Amino acid sequence: QVRLVESGGGLVQAGGSLRLSCTVSERPFSNYAVGWFRQAPGKEREFVAAMRWSGHNTYYADSVKGRFTISRDNTKNTVYVQMNSLKPEDTAVYYCAAVRSYRDSYYLAASYDYWGQGTQVTVSS
């Protein structure tokens, strides 16, 4: 069973920044994919960003493009999402997700087999 451990959430003012981390309990291999999703109260879980463990392709939701950056540290089995210029509408619980074999439908929650426990991000106006 793969475990994903997230950290880095918190309270920040609008315009501020946070960096979320997601550490994978096993060593990801080349076809692994990791994504970030978020869920605000009363709303469905939505895609934020994703990347494959090999190569440099990254994918973003339109709502975060240009403000969020997903990256990885292979030596730490960790994926990050740097969130800049945060807005109140970014407030949500953020979840890390992983799948051992990348799927083209990376933007769908159903494409991932493993999930972290979630970390709260609150952006005040």
Buried (B, 14 or more C-beta within 10 A) or exposed (E): EBEBBBBBBEEBEEEBEBBBBBBBEEEBEEEBBBBBBBBBEEEEBBBBBBBBBBEEEBBBBEBBEEBBBBBBEEEEBBBBBBBBEBBEEBBBBBBBBBBBEBEEEBBEBEBBEBBBEBBEBBBEE
